[in-house]
Amino acid sequence: MDRDYDGFKIEPFEAGRGLWHARIWRMDRKPVVIDGVSFSALEVGFAWSDPEAAIADAKTQIDRLNLNRYATAELPRRTIGGVS
């Protein structure tokens, strides 16, 4: 039961009996980089009573967090002693 939204896939999943959450990831499968931390997928939301509510919340979180601004971010190059 995946959903596409604004360049992201949303997958609701049951974390416990009747406790629905959502997992989101970029449709191109590249990681989302937030503050230099790479995430292949993000799990968002509260424990909703049905999958549709979890999907609606995930869409709200994508919009609220403006995840597309992170979608093209690259991981910073790590340096050791000023040499990359």
mmCIF file of the N, C-alpha and C atoms, coordinates in Angstrom:
data_MODEL
# 
_entry.id   MODEL 
# 
loop_
_atom_site.group_PDB 
_atom_site.id 
_atom_site.type_symbol 
_atom_site.label_atom_id 
_atom_site.label_alt_id 
_atom_site.label_comp_id 
_atom_site.label_asym_id 
_atom_site.label_entity_id 
_atom_site.label_seq_id 
_atom_site.pdbx_PDB_ins_code 
_atom_site.Cartn_x 
_atom_site.Cartn_y 
_atom_site.Cartn_z 
_atom_site.occupancy 
_atom_site.B_iso_or_equiv 
_atom_site.pdbx_formal_charge 
_atom_site.auth_seq_id 
_atom_site.auth_comp_id 
_atom_site.auth_asym_id 
_atom_site.auth_atom_id 
_atom_site.pdbx_PDB_model_num 
ATOM 1   N N  . MET A 1 1  ? 0.835  -1.176 0.000  1.00 0.00 ? 1  MET A N  1 
ATOM 2   C CA . MET A 1 1  ? 0.000  0.000  0.000  1.00 0.00 ? 1  MET A CA 1 
ATOM 3   C C  . MET A 1 1  ? 0.890  1.253  0.000  1.00 0.00 ? 1  MET A C  1 
ATOM 4   N N  . ASP A 1 2  ? 1.743  1.380  -1.007 1.00 0.00 ? 2  ASP A N  1 
ATOM 5   C CA . ASP A 1 2  ? 2.598  2.564  -1.133 1.00 0.00 ? 2  ASP A CA 1 
ATOM 6   C C  . ASP A 1 2  ? 1.814  3.699  -1.776 1.00 0.00 ? 2  ASP A C  1 
ATOM 7   N N  . ARG A 1 3  ? 2.213  4.910  -1.453 1.00 0.00 ? 3  ARG A N  1 
ATOM 8   C CA . ARG A 1 3  ? 1.635  6.104  -2.066 1.00 0.00 ? 3  ARG A CA 1 
ATOM 9   C C  . ARG A 1 3  ? 2.781  6.996  -2.535 1.00 0.00 ? 3  ARG A C  1 
ATOM 10  N N  . ASP A 1 4  ? 2.593  7.648  -3.658 1.00 0.00 ? 4  ASP A N  1 
ATOM 11  C CA . ASP A 1 4  ? 3.556  8.616  -4.173 1.00 0.00 ? 4  ASP A CA 1 
ATOM 12  C C  . ASP A 1 4  ? 3.069  10.012 -3.815 1.00 0.00 ? 4  ASP A C  1 
ATOM 13  N N  . TYR A 1 5  ? 4.021  10.862 -3.386 1.00 0.00 ? 5  TYR A N  1 
ATOM 14  C CA . TYR A 1 5  ? 3.664  12.237 -3.044 1.00 0.00 ? 5  TYR A CA 1 
ATOM 15  C C  . TYR A 1 5  ? 4.888  13.136 -3.172 1.00 0.00 ? 5  TYR A C  1 
ATOM 16  N N  . ASP A 1 6  ? 4.832  14.097 -4.056 1.00 0.00 ? 6  ASP A N  1 
ATOM 17  C CA . ASP A 1 6  ? 5.830  15.152 -4.173 1.00 0.00 ? 6  ASP A CA 1 
ATOM 18  C C  . ASP A 1 6  ? 7.260  14.615 -4.223 1.00 0.00 ? 6  ASP A C  1 
ATOM 19  N N  . GLY A 1 7  ? 7.468  13.546 -5.011 1.00 0.00 ? 7  GLY A N  1 
ATOM 20  C CA . GLY A 1 7  ? 8.810  12.985 -5.162 1.00 0.00 ? 7  GLY A CA 1 
ATOM 21  C C  . GLY A 1 7  ? 9.192  11.969 -4.097 1.00 0.00 ? 7  GLY A C  1 
ATOM 22  N N  . PHE A 1 8  ? 8.249  11.612 -3.251 1.00 0.00 ? 8  PHE A N  1 
ATOM 23  C CA . PHE A 1 8  ? 8.506  10.649 -2.178 1.00 0.00 ? 8  PHE A CA 1 
ATOM 24  C C  . PHE A 1 8  ? 7.526  9.488  -2.261 1.00 0.00 ? 8  PHE A C  1 
ATOM 25  N N  . LYS A 1 9  ? 7.961  8.343  -1.780 1.00 0.00 ? 9  LYS A N  1 
ATOM 26  C CA . LYS A 1 9  ? 7.095  7.180  -1.589 1.00 0.00 ? 9  LYS A CA 1 
ATOM 27  C C  . LYS A 1 9  ? 6.699  7.164  -0.121 1.00 0.00 ? 9  LYS A C  1 
ATOM 28  N N  . ILE A 1 10 ? 5.455  6.839  0.138  1.00 0.00 ? 10 ILE A N  1 
ATOM 29  C CA . ILE A 1 10 ? 4.957  6.724  1.507  1.00 0.00 ? 10 ILE A CA 1 
ATOM 30  C C  . ILE A 1 10 ? 4.429  5.306  1.684  1.00 0.00 ? 10 ILE A C  1 
ATOM 31  N N  . GLU A 1 11 ? 4.913  4.646  2.715  1.00 0.00 ? 11 GLU A N  1 
ATOM 32  C CA . GLU A 1 11 ? 4.468  3.282  3.012  1.00 0.00 ? 11 GLU A CA 1 
ATOM 33  C C  . GLU A 1 11 ? 3.941  3.230  4.436  1.00 0.00 ? 11 GLU A C  1 
ATOM 34  N N  . PRO A 1 12 ? 2.637  3.026  4.605  1.00 0.00 ? 12 PRO A N  1 
ATOM 35  C CA . PRO A 1 12 ? 2.124  2.863  5.963  1.00 0.00 ? 12 PRO A CA 1 
ATOM 36  C C  . PRO A 1 12 ? 2.506  1.478  6.496  1.00 0.00 ? 12 PRO A C  1 
ATOM 37  N N  . PHE A 1 13 ? 2.735  1.395  7.790  1.00 0.00 ? 13 PHE A N  1 
ATOM 38  C CA . PHE A 1 13 ? 3.023  0.095  8.393  1.00 0.00 ? 13 PHE A CA 1 
ATOM 39  C C  . PHE A 1 13 ? 2.444  0.067  9.799  1.00 0.00 ? 13 PHE A C  1 
ATOM 40  N N  . GLU A 1 14 ? 2.084  -1.123 10.205 1.00 0.00 ? 14 GLU A N  1 
ATOM 41  C CA . GLU A 1 14 ? 1.481  -1.306 11.524 1.00 0.00 ? 14 GLU A CA 1 
ATOM 42  C C  . GLU A 1 14 ? 2.587  -1.627 12.523 1.00 0.00 ? 14 GLU A C  1 
ATOM 43  N N  . ALA A 1 15 ? 2.806  -0.720 13.482 1.00 0.00 ? 15 ALA A N  1 
ATOM 44  C CA . ALA A 1 15 ? 3.863  -0.886 14.472 1.00 0.00 ? 15 ALA A CA 1 
ATOM 45  C C  . ALA A 1 15 ? 3.381  -1.668 15.692 1.00 0.00 ? 15 ALA A C  1 
ATOM 46  N N  . GLY A 1 16 ? 2.130  -1.885 15.773 1.00 0.00 ? 16 GLY A N  1 
ATOM 47  C CA . GLY A 1 16 ? 1.484  -2.631 16.837 1.00 0.00 ? 16 GLY A CA 1 
ATOM 48  C C  . GLY A 1 16 ? 0.026  -2.781 16.428 1.00 0.00 ? 16 GLY A C  1 
ATOM 49  N N  . ARG A 1 17 ? -0.705 -3.556 17.118 1.00 0.00 ? 17 ARG A N  1 
ATOM 50  C CA . ARG A 1 17 ? -2.088 -3.778 16.715 1.00 0.00 ? 17 ARG A CA 1 
ATOM 51  C C  . ARG A 1 17 ? -2.853 -2.453 16.669 1.00 0.00 ? 17 ARG A C  1 
ATOM 52  N N  . GLY A 1 18 ? -3.240 -2.043 15.461 1.00 0.00 ? 18 GLY A N  1 
ATOM 53  C CA . GLY A 1 18 ? -4.011 -0.822 15.285 1.00 0.00 ? 18 GLY A CA 1 
ATOM 54  C C  . GLY A 1 18 ? -3.207 0.458  15.468 1.00 0.00 ? 18 GLY A C  1 
ATOM 55  N N  . LEU A 1 19 ? -1.869 0.368  15.438 1.00 0.00 ? 19 LEU A N  1 
ATOM 56  C CA . LEU A 1 19 ? -1.004 1.539  15.603 1.00 0.00 ? 19 LEU A CA 1 
ATOM 57  C C  . LEU A 1 19 ? -0.227 1.756  14.307 1.00 0.00 ? 19 LEU A C  1 
ATOM 58  N N  . TRP A 1 20 ? -0.734 2.636  13.468 1.00 0.00 ? 20 TRP A N  1 
ATOM 59  C CA . TRP A 1 20 ? -0.172 2.853  12.143 1.00 0.00 ? 20 TRP A CA 1 
ATOM 60  C C  . TRP A 1 20 ? 0.792  4.028  12.115 1.00 0.00 ? 20 TRP A C  1 
ATOM 61  N N  . HIS A 1 21 ? 1.909  3.830  11.450 1.00 0.00 ? 21 HIS A N  1 
ATOM 62  C CA . HIS A 1 21 ? 2.929  4.846  11.217 1.00 0.00 ? 21 HIS A CA 1 
ATOM 63  C C  . HIS A 1 21 ? 3.194  4.880  9.711  1.00 0.00 ? 21 HIS A C  1 
ATOM 64  N N  . ALA A 1 22 ? 4.088  5.762  9.277  1.00 0.00 ? 22 ALA A N  1 
ATOM 65  C CA . ALA A 1 22 ? 4.435  5.814  7.861  1.00 0.00 ? 22 ALA A CA 1 
ATOM 66  C C  . ALA A 1 22 ? 5.938  5.939  7.700  1.00 0.00 ? 22 ALA A C  1 
ATOM 67  N N  . ARG A 1 23 ? 6.436  5.297  6.670  1.00 0.00 ? 23 ARG A N  1 
ATOM 68  C CA . ARG A 1 23 ? 7.848  5.379  6.297  1.00 0.00 ? 23 ARG A CA 1 
ATOM 69  C C  . ARG A 1 23 ? 7.883  6.108  4.959  1.00 0.00 ? 23 ARG A C  1 
ATOM 70  N N  . ILE A 1 24 ? 8.803  7.064  4.826  1.00 0.00 ? 24 ILE A N  1 
ATOM 71  C CA . ILE A 1 24 ? 8.928  7.791  3.568  1.00 0.00 ? 24 ILE A CA 1 
ATOM 72  C C  . ILE A 1 24 ? 10.362 7.726  3.067  1.00 0.00 ? 24 ILE A C  1 
ATOM 73  N N  . TRP A 1 25 ? 10.508 7.707  1.755  1.00 0.00 ? 25 TRP A N  1 
ATOM 74  C CA . TRP A 1 25 ? 11.821 7.761  1.137  1.00 0.00 ? 25 TRP A CA 1 
ATOM 75  C C  . TRP A 1 25 ? 11.666 8.399  -0.235 1.00 0.00 ? 25 TRP A C  1 
ATOM 76  N N  . ARG A 1 26 ? 12.794 8.897  -0.765 1.00 0.00 ? 26 ARG A N  1 
ATOM 77  C CA . ARG A 1 26 ? 12.784 9.529  -2.079 1.00 0.00 ? 26 ARG A CA 1 
ATOM 78  C C  . ARG A 1 26 ? 12.481 8.498  -3.143 1.00 0.00 ? 26 ARG A C  1 
ATOM 79  N N  . MET A 1 27 ? 11.740 8.891  -4.159 1.00 0.00 ? 27 MET A N  1 
ATOM 80  C CA . MET A 1 27 ? 11.388 7.970  -5.229 1.00 0.00 ? 27 MET A CA 1 
ATOM 81  C C  . MET A 1 27 ? 12.616 7.506  -6.008 1.00 0.00 ? 27 MET A C  1 
ATOM 82  N N  . ASP A 1 28 ? 13.658 8.345  -6.070 1.00 0.00 ? 28 ASP A N  1 
ATOM 83  C CA . ASP A 1 28 ? 14.882 7.942  -6.775 1.00 0.00 ? 28 ASP A CA 1 
ATOM 84  C C  . ASP A 1 28 ? 15.821 7.135  -5.880 1.00 0.00 ? 28 ASP A C  1 
ATOM 85  N N  . ARG A 1 29 ? 15.393 6.882  -4.658 1.00 0.00 ? 29 ARG A N  1 
ATOM 86  C CA . ARG A 1 29 ? 16.122 6.068  -3.666 1.00 0.00 ? 29 ARG A CA 1 
ATOM 87  C C  . ARG A 1 29 ? 17.413 6.702  -3.168 1.00 0.00 ? 29 ARG A C  1 
ATOM 88  N N  . LYS A 1 30 ? 17.695 7.962  -3.537 1.00 0.00 ? 30 LYS A N  1 
ATOM 89  C CA . LYS A 1 30 ? 18.855 8.652  -2.972 1.00 0.00 ? 30 LYS A CA 1 
ATOM 90  C C  . LYS A 1 30 ? 18.511 9.047  -1.544 1.00 0.00 ? 30 LYS A C  1 
ATOM 91  N N  . PRO A 1 31 ? 19.506 9.143  -0.681 1.00 0.00 ? 31 PRO A N  1 
ATOM 92  C CA . PRO A 1 31 ? 19.203 9.496  0.709  1.00 0.00 ? 31 PRO A CA 1 
ATOM 93  C C  . PRO A 1 31 ? 18.793 10.958 0.851  1.00 0.00 ? 31 PRO A C  1 
ATOM 94  N N  . VAL A 1 32 ? 18.039 11.221 1.886  1.00 0.00 ? 32 VAL A N  1 
ATOM 95  C CA . VAL A 1 32 ? 17.737 12.584 2.307  1.00 0.00 ? 32 VAL A CA 1 
ATOM 96  C C  . VAL A 1 32 ? 18.822 12.950 3.313  1.00 0.00 ? 32 VAL A C  1 
ATOM 97  N N  . VAL A 1 33 ? 19.479 14.082 3.110  1.00 0.00 ? 33 VAL A N  1 
ATOM 98  C CA . VAL A 1 33 ? 20.571 14.506 3.981  1.00 0.00 ? 33 VAL A CA 1 
ATOM 99  C C  . VAL A 1 33 ? 20.096 15.710 4.777  1.00 0.00 ? 33 VAL A C  1 
ATOM 100 N N  . ILE A 1 34 ? 20.009 15.552 6.093  1.00 0.00 ? 34 ILE A N  1 
ATOM 101 C CA . ILE A 1 34 ? 19.565 16.618 6.983  1.00 0.00 ? 34 ILE A CA 1 
ATOM 102 C C  . ILE A 1 34 ? 20.691 16.892 7.969  1.00 0.00 ? 34 ILE A C  1 
ATOM 103 N N  . ASP A 1 35 ? 21.169 18.118 7.964  1.00 0.00 ? 35 ASP A N  1 
ATOM 104 C CA . ASP A 1 35 ? 22.274 18.517 8.847  1.00 0.00 ? 35 ASP A CA 1 
ATOM 105 C C  . ASP A 1 35 ? 23.454 17.559 8.762  1.00 0.00 ? 35 ASP A C  1 
ATOM 106 N N  . GLY A 1 36 ? 23.770 17.127 7.548  1.00 0.00 ? 36 GLY A N  1 
ATOM 107 C CA . GLY A 1 36 ? 24.925 16.259 7.334  1.00 0.00 ? 36 GLY A CA 1 
ATOM 108 C C  . GLY A 1 36 ? 24.697 14.793 7.659  1.00 0.00 ? 36 GLY A C  1 
ATOM 109 N N  . VAL A 1 37 ? 23.477 14.441 8.053  1.00 0.00 ? 37 VAL A N  1 
ATOM 110 C CA . VAL A 1 37 ? 23.149 13.053 8.374  1.00 0.00 ? 37 VAL A CA 1 
ATOM 111 C C  . VAL A 1 37 ? 22.301 12.486 7.249  1.00 0.00 ? 37 VAL A C  1 
ATOM 112 N N  . SER A 1 38 ? 22.713 11.351 6.726  1.00 0.00 ? 38 SER A N  1 
ATOM 113 C CA . SER A 1 38 ? 22.048 10.718 5.596  1.00 0.00 ? 38 SER A CA 1 
ATOM 114 C C  . SER A 1 38 ? 20.993 9.725  6.088  1.00 0.00 ? 38 SER A C  1 
ATOM 115 N N  . PHE A 1 39 ? 19.796 9.824  5.523  1.00 0.00 ? 39 PHE A N  1 
ATOM 116 C CA . PHE A 1 39 ? 18.708 8.912  5.864  1.00 0.00 ? 39 PHE A CA 1 
ATOM 117 C C  . PHE A 1 39 ? 18.209 8.248  4.587  1.00 0.00 ? 39 PHE A C  1 
ATOM 118 N N  . SER A 1 40 ? 18.217 6.936  4.540  1.00 0.00 ? 40 SER A N  1 
ATOM 119 C CA . SER A 1 40 ? 17.665 6.244  3.377  1.00 0.00 ? 40 SER A CA 1 
ATOM 120 C C  . SER A 1 40 ? 16.142 6.268  3.425  1.00 0.00 ? 40 SER A C  1 
ATOM 121 N N  . ALA A 1 41 ? 15.590 6.291  4.631  1.00 0.00 ? 41 ALA A N  1 
ATOM 122 C CA . ALA A 1 41 ? 14.138 6.397  4.827  1.00 0.00 ? 41 ALA A CA 1 
ATOM 123 C C  . ALA A 1 41 ? 13.893 7.094  6.157  1.00 0.00 ? 41 ALA A C  1 
ATOM 124 N N  . LEU A 1 42 ? 12.742 7.716  6.258  1.00 0.00 ? 42 LEU A N  1 
ATOM 125 C CA . LEU A 1 42 ? 12.341 8.375  7.500  1.00 0.00 ? 42 LEU A CA 1 
ATOM 126 C C  . LEU A 1 42 ? 11.025 7.768  7.961  1.00 0.00 ? 42 LEU A C  1 
ATOM 127 N N  . GLU A 1 43 ? 10.911 7.519  9.243  1.00 0.00 ? 43 GLU A N  1 
ATOM 128 C CA . GLU A 1 43 ? 9.649  7.058  9.811  1.00 0.00 ? 43 GLU A CA 1 
ATOM 129 C C  . GLU A 1 43 ? 9.038  8.229  10.551 1.00 0.00 ? 43 GLU A C  1 
ATOM 130 N N  . VAL A 1 44 ? 7.804  8.545  10.195 1.00 0.00 ? 44 VAL A N  1 
ATOM 131 C CA . VAL A 1 44 ? 7.168  9.744  10.722 1.00 0.00 ? 44 VAL A CA 1 
ATOM 132 C C  . VAL A 1 44 ? 5.796  9.424  11.293 1.00 0.00 ? 44 VAL A C  1 
ATOM 133 N N  . GLY A 1 45 ? 5.348  10.320 12.142 1.00 0.00 ? 45 GLY A N  1 
ATOM 134 C CA . GLY A 1 45 ? 3.966  10.286 12.579 1.00 0.00 ? 45 GLY A CA 1 
ATOM 135 C C  . GLY A 1 45 ? 3.745  9.734  13.961 1.00 0.00 ? 45 GLY A C  1 
ATOM 136 N N  . PHE A 1 46 ? 2.503  9.789  14.286 1.00 0.00 ? 46 PHE A N  1 
ATOM 137 C CA . PHE A 1 46 ? 2.014  9.266  15.560 1.00 0.00 ? 46 PHE A CA 1 
ATOM 138 C C  . PHE A 1 46 ? 1.443  7.884  15.328 1.00 0.00 ? 46 PHE A C  1 
ATOM 139 N N  . ALA A 1 47 ? 0.933  7.271  16.332 1.00 0.00 ? 47 ALA A N  1 
ATOM 140 C CA . ALA A 1 47 ? 0.273  5.979  16.188 1.00 0.00 ? 47 ALA A CA 1 
ATOM 141 C C  . ALA A 1 47 ? -1.177 6.236  15.763 1.00 0.00 ? 47 ALA A C  1 
ATOM 142 N N  . TRP A 1 48 ? -1.406 6.192  14.461 1.00 0.00 ? 48 TRP A N  1 
ATOM 143 C CA . TRP A 1 48 ? -2.732 6.443  13.919 1.00 0.00 ? 48 TRP A CA 1 
ATOM 144 C C  . TRP A 1 48 ? -3.550 5.156  13.936 1.00 0.00 ? 48 TRP A C  1 
ATOM 145 N N  . SER A 1 49 ? -4.853 5.290  13.916 1.00 0.00 ? 49 SER A N  1 
ATOM 146 C CA . SER A 1 49 ? -5.734 4.122  14.003 1.00 0.00 ? 49 SER A CA 1 
ATOM 147 C C  . SER A 1 49 ? -5.929 3.421  12.660 1.00 0.00 ? 49 SER A C  1 
ATOM 148 N N  . ASP A 1 50 ? -5.535 4.063  11.547 1.00 0.00 ? 50 ASP A N  1 
ATOM 149 C CA . ASP A 1 50 ? -5.670 3.403  10.246 1.00 0.00 ? 50 ASP A CA 1 
ATOM 150 C C  . ASP A 1 50 ? -4.570 3.898  9.308  1.00 0.00 ? 50 ASP A C  1 
ATOM 151 N N  . PRO A 1 51 ? -4.281 3.133  8.261  1.00 0.00 ? 51 PRO A N  1 
ATOM 152 C CA . PRO A 1 51 ? -3.181 3.487  7.368  1.00 0.00 ? 51 PRO A CA 1 
ATOM 153 C C  . PRO A 1 51 ? -3.397 4.796  6.610  1.00 0.00 ? 51 PRO A C  1 
ATOM 154 N N  . GLU A 1 52 ? -4.630 5.107  6.267  1.00 0.00 ? 52 GLU A N  1 
ATOM 155 C CA . GLU A 1 52 ? -4.894 6.350  5.535  1.00 0.00 ? 52 GLU A CA 1 
ATOM 156 C C  . GLU A 1 52 ? -4.550 7.580  6.371  1.00 0.00 ? 52 GLU A C  1 
ATOM 157 N N  . ALA A 1 53 ? -4.790 7.517  7.663  1.00 0.00 ? 53 ALA A N  1 
ATOM 158 C CA . ALA A 1 53 ? -4.430 8.636  8.547  1.00 0.00 ? 53 ALA A CA 1 
ATOM 159 C C  . ALA A 1 53 ? -2.912 8.774  8.629  1.00 0.00 ? 53 ALA A C  1 
ATOM 160 N N  . ALA A 1 54 ? -2.200 7.649  8.645  1.00 0.00 ? 54 ALA A N  1 
ATOM 161 C CA . ALA A 1 54 ? -0.735 7.692  8.680  1.00 0.00 ? 54 ALA A CA 1 
ATOM 162 C C  . ALA A 1 54 ? -0.193 8.299  7.389  1.00 0.00 ? 54 ALA A C  1 
ATOM 163 N N  . ILE A 1 55 ? -0.796 7.966  6.257  1.00 0.00 ? 55 ILE A N  1 
ATOM 164 C CA . ILE A 1 55 ? -0.384 8.527  4.969  1.00 0.00 ? 55 ILE A CA 1 
ATOM 165 C C  . ILE A 1 55 ? -0.644 10.029 4.943  1.00 0.00 ? 55 ILE A C  1 
ATOM 166 N N  . ALA A 1 56 ? -1.801 10.452 5.409  1.00 0.00 ? 56 ALA A N  1 
ATOM 167 C CA . ALA A 1 56 ? -2.130 11.884 5.441  1.00 0.00 ? 56 ALA A CA 1 
ATOM 168 C C  . ALA A 1 56 ? -1.130 12.633 6.315  1.00 0.00 ? 56 ALA A C  1 
ATOM 169 N N  . ASP A 1 57 ? -0.760 12.060 7.449  1.00 0.00 ? 57 ASP A N  1 
ATOM 170 C CA . ASP A 1 57 ? 0.211  12.698 8.331  1.00 0.00 ? 57 ASP A CA 1 
ATOM 171 C C  . ASP A 1 57 ? 1.582  12.770 7.666  1.00 0.00 ? 57 ASP A C  1 
ATOM 172 N N  . ALA A 1 58 ? 1.982  11.721 6.956  1.00 0.00 ? 58 ALA A N  1 
ATOM 173 C CA . ALA A 1 58 ? 3.272  11.722 6.263  1.00 0.00 ? 58 ALA A CA 1 
ATOM 174 C C  . ALA A 1 58 ? 3.309  12.838 5.219  1.00 0.00 ? 58 ALA A C  1 
ATOM 175 N N  . LYS A 1 59 ? 2.217  13.038 4.490  1.00 0.00 ? 59 LYS A N  1 
ATOM 176 C CA . LYS A 1 59 ? 2.157  14.127 3.505  1.00 0.00 ? 59 LYS A CA 1 
ATOM 177 C C  . LYS A 1 59 ? 2.316  15.475 4.195  1.00 0.00 ? 59 LYS A C  1 
ATOM 178 N N  . THR A 1 60 ? 1.674  15.627 5.338  1.00 0.00 ? 60 THR A N  1 
ATOM 179 C CA . THR A 1 60 ? 1.801  16.870 6.103  1.00 0.00 ? 60 THR A CA 1 
ATOM 180 C C  . THR A 1 60 ? 3.239  17.088 6.534  1.00 0.00 ? 60 THR A C  1 
ATOM 181 N N  . GLN A 1 61 ? 3.908  16.024 6.977  1.00 0.00 ? 61 GLN A N  1 
ATOM 182 C CA . GLN A 1 61 ? 5.292  16.140 7.427  1.00 0.00 ? 61 GLN A CA 1 
ATOM 183 C C  . GLN A 1 61 ? 6.231  16.476 6.266  1.00 0.00 ? 61 GLN A C  1 
ATOM 184 N N  . ILE A 1 62 ? 5.990  15.892 5.093  1.00 0.00 ? 62 ILE A N  1 
ATOM 185 C CA . ILE A 1 62 ? 6.800  16.210 3.916  1.00 0.00 ? 62 ILE A CA 1 
ATOM 186 C C  . ILE A 1 62 ? 6.682  17.698 3.614  1.00 0.00 ? 62 ILE A C  1 
ATOM 187 N N  . ASP A 1 63 ? 5.463  18.211 3.654  1.00 0.00 ? 63 ASP A N  1 
ATOM 188 C CA . ASP A 1 63 ? 5.241  19.641 3.392  1.00 0.00 ? 63 ASP A CA 1 
ATOM 189 C C  . ASP A 1 63 ? 5.827  20.507 4.500  1.00 0.00 ? 63 ASP A C  1 
ATOM 190 N N  . ARG A 1 64 ? 5.582  20.143 5.740  1.00 0.00 ? 64 ARG A N  1 
ATOM 191 C CA . ARG A 1 64 ? 6.016  20.947 6.873  1.00 0.00 ? 64 ARG A CA 1 
ATOM 192 C C  . ARG A 1 64 ? 7.539  21.015 6.966  1.00 0.00 ? 64 ARG A C  1 
ATOM 193 N N  . LEU A 1 65 ? 8.187  19.890 6.777  1.00 0.00 ? 65 LEU A N  1 
ATOM 194 C CA . LEU A 1 65 ? 9.643  19.845 6.859  1.00 0.00 ? 65 LEU A CA 1 
ATOM 195 C C  . LEU A 1 65 ? 10.310 20.296 5.571  1.00 0.00 ? 65 LEU A C  1 
ATOM 196 N N  . ASN A 1 66 ? 9.486  20.501 4.517  1.00 0.00 ? 66 ASN A N  1 
ATOM 197 C CA . ASN A 1 66 ? 10.014 20.905 3.217  1.00 0.00 ? 66 ASN A CA 1 
ATOM 198 C C  . ASN A 1 66 ? 11.155 19.977 2.813  1.00 0.00 ? 66 ASN A C  1 
ATOM 199 N N  . LEU A 1 67 ? 10.890 18.681 2.822  1.00 0.00 ? 67 LEU A N  1 
ATOM 200 C CA . LEU A 1 67 ? 11.933 17.687 2.576  1.00 0.00 ? 67 LEU A CA 1 
ATOM 201 C C  . LEU A 1 67 ? 12.576 17.799 1.205  1.00 0.00 ? 67 LEU A C  1 
ATOM 202 N N  . ASN A 1 68 ? 11.878 18.385 0.248  1.00 0.00 ? 68 ASN A N  1 
ATOM 203 C CA . ASN A 1 68 ? 12.500 18.508 -1.068 1.00 0.00 ? 68 ASN A CA 1 
ATOM 204 C C  . ASN A 1 68 ? 13.733 19.396 -1.052 1.00 0.00 ? 68 ASN A C  1 
ATOM 205 N N  . ARG A 1 69 ? 13.841 20.292 -0.087 1.00 0.00 ? 69 ARG A N  1 
ATOM 206 C CA . ARG A 1 69 ? 15.065 21.108 -0.029 1.00 0.00 ? 69 ARG A CA 1 
ATOM 207 C C  . ARG A 1 69 ? 16.256 20.249 0.375  1.00 0.00 ? 69 ARG A C  1 
ATOM 208 N N  . TYR A 1 70 ? 16.003 19.134 1.036  1.00 0.00 ? 70 TYR A N  1 
ATOM 209 C CA . TYR A 1 70 ? 17.075 18.214 1.424  1.00 0.00 ? 70 TYR A CA 1 
ATOM 210 C C  . TYR A 1 70 ? 17.310 17.146 0.362  1.00 0.00 ? 70 TYR A C  1 
ATOM 211 N N  . ALA A 1 71 ? 16.398 17.025 -0.565 1.00 0.00 ? 71 ALA A N  1 
ATOM 212 C CA . ALA A 1 71 ? 16.450 15.924 -1.523 1.00 0.00 ? 71 ALA A CA 1 
ATOM 213 C C  . ALA A 1 71 ? 17.661 15.989 -2.435 1.00 0.00 ? 71 ALA A C  1 
ATOM 214 N N  . THR A 1 72 ? 18.159 17.182 -2.724 1.00 0.00 ? 72 THR A N  1 
ATOM 215 C CA . THR A 1 72 ? 19.304 17.283 -3.620 1.00 0.00 ? 72 THR A CA 1 
ATOM 216 C C  . THR A 1 72 ? 20.592 17.555 -2.864 1.00 0.00 ? 72 THR A C  1 
ATOM 217 N N  . ALA A 1 73 ? 20.503 17.620 -1.554 1.00 0.00 ? 73 ALA A N  1 
ATOM 218 C CA . ALA A 1 73 ? 21.699 17.904 -0.758 1.00 0.00 ? 73 ALA A CA 1 
ATOM 219 C C  . ALA A 1 73 ? 22.674 16.744 -0.864 1.00 0.00 ? 73 ALA A C  1 
ATOM 220 N N  . GLU A 1 74 ? 23.915 17.060 -0.895 1.00 0.00 ? 74 GLU A N  1 
ATOM 221 C CA . GLU A 1 74 ? 24.959 16.045 -0.927 1.00 0.00 ? 74 GLU A CA 1 
ATOM 222 C C  . GLU A 1 74 ? 25.610 15.967 0.442  1.00 0.00 ? 74 GLU A C  1 
ATOM 223 N N  . LEU A 1 75 ? 26.137 14.814 0.763  1.00 0.00 ? 75 LEU A N  1 
ATOM 224 C CA . LEU A 1 75 ? 26.885 14.681 2.003  1.00 0.00 ? 75 LEU A CA 1 
ATOM 225 C C  . LEU A 1 75 ? 28.157 15.518 1.895  1.00 0.00 ? 75 LEU A C  1 
ATOM 226 N N  . PRO A 1 76 ? 28.506 16.214 2.949  1.00 0.00 ? 76 PRO A N  1 
ATOM 227 C CA . PRO A 1 76 ? 29.751 16.978 2.894  1.00 0.00 ? 76 PRO A CA 1 
ATOM 228 C C  . PRO A 1 76 ? 30.944 16.035 2.829  1.00 0.00 ? 76 PRO A C  1 
ATOM 229 N N  . ARG A 1 77 ? 31.991 16.448 2.150  1.00 0.00 ? 77 ARG A N  1 
ATOM 230 C CA . ARG A 1 77 ? 33.193 15.638 2.096  1.00 0.00 ? 77 ARG A CA 1 
ATOM 231 C C  . ARG A 1 77 ? 33.877 15.691 3.436  1.00 0.00 ? 77 ARG A C  1 
ATOM 232 N N  . ARG A 1 78 ? 34.273 14.585 3.915  1.00 0.00 ? 78 ARG A N  1 
ATOM 233 C CA . ARG A 1 78 ? 34.957 14.519 5.203  1.00 0.00 ? 78 ARG A CA 1 
ATOM 234 C C  . ARG A 1 78 ? 36.434 14.799 4.981  1.00 0.00 ? 78 ARG A C  1 
ATOM 235 N N  . THR A 1 79 ? 37.008 15.519 5.899  1.00 0.00 ? 79 THR A N  1 
ATOM 236 C CA . THR A 1 79 ? 38.428 15.822 5.792  1.00 0.00 ? 79 THR A CA 1 
ATOM 237 C C  . THR A 1 79 ? 39.165 15.326 7.021  1.00 0.00 ? 79 THR A C  1 
ATOM 238 N N  . ILE A 1 80 ? 40.407 14.969 6.815  1.00 0.00 ? 80 ILE A N  1 
ATOM 239 C CA . ILE A 1 80 ? 41.262 14.546 7.905  1.00 0.00 ? 80 ILE A CA 1 
ATOM 240 C C  . ILE A 1 80 ? 42.482 15.471 7.875  1.00 0.00 ? 80 ILE A C  1 
ATOM 241 N N  . GLY A 1 81 ? 42.628 16.249 8.903  1.00 0.00 ? 81 GLY A N  1 
ATOM 242 C CA . GLY A 1 81 ? 43.754 17.157 8.977  1.00 0.00 ? 81 GLY A CA 1 
ATOM 243 C C  . GLY A 1 81 ? 43.766 18.184 7.859  1.00 0.00 ? 81 GLY A C  1 
ATOM 244 N N  . GLY A 1 82 ? 42.564 18.578 7.395  1.00 0.00 ? 82 GLY A N  1 
ATOM 245 C CA . GLY A 1 82 ? 42.460 19.585 6.341  1.00 0.00 ? 82 GLY A CA 1 
ATOM 246 C C  . GLY A 1 82 ? 42.650 19.025 4.944  1.00 0.00 ? 82 GLY A C  1 
ATOM 247 N N  . VAL A 1 83 ? 42.859 17.711 4.820  1.00 0.00 ? 83 VAL A N  1 
ATOM 248 C CA . VAL A 1 83 ? 43.026 17.073 3.514  1.00 0.00 ? 83 VAL A CA 1 
ATOM 249 C C  . VAL A 1 83 ? 41.821 16.211 3.252  1.00 0.00 ? 83 VAL A C  1 
ATOM 250 N N  . SER A 1 84 ? 41.200 16.417 2.094  1.00 0.00 ? 84 SER A N  1 
ATOM 251 C CA . SER A 1 84 ? 40.014 15.604 1.779  1.00 0.00 ? 84 SER A CA 1 
ATOM 252 C C  . SER A 1 84 ? 40.373 14.422 0.904  1.00 0.00 ? 84 SER A C  1 
# 
